[in-house]
């Protein structure tokens, strides 16, 4: 259900929640190595998470990244939206651009309940749960 970018972003956030503090920032190389993700792609995702105010970053020799908020204040949906945009959460199961309740695709009404449950039980979960 998640793009590779969202998967990596969620892994990054979980890693940083367990391995960083304001006094102990983690650098891109360390994060990339620990999660076995490509360095440049990891750096891009980190910057997107900083821009969305989910991470704090500091430049320089002792710089790096850490969470900018409490774990209970960061939802999975916040992470997904930060890297893939709002549309990624509400898109059609078949990928159709004009799918809606007024103009449903063949699976819209069947998938709606599953999608609603996914939002409620997964996307609305925070990193602390």
Phi, psi and omega in degrees: 000336181259149173288165178299322179299314179295319178302311179298318181297317178296317178298319179300313181296318179295317179300312182293328179296330181265343190232010181218158174216176177299333180266351183222080182281155179248137182268161183305312182302316181296315181297312181300317180293314182297324183263356182055049178244152179299132183307306181298323179292320177298316179299318179297316180296317179302317180294322177296321180290327175293314181299327179275004180063031175263336178235154172253137177230151176222134179273165175109181184304318180259019183282179179155207187227150172205169178294144179261353181224166175294147180306321181292345181261003181244112178269155175303322180297326177300319182291312181299315179296323180299324184256334183242352179088162182300323183298332182297333181276330185254008185289160180291143179299330179267356179082015179282139183286327187259017180286130178200177177297327179281332182226068188283147171282172182300335182255359187308307185289330177286322184277338185305314181295317179297316180296319178296316177295320178300316178298313185294316187266337182247298186296326180275359176287148176257172183289347181276335184288000000 
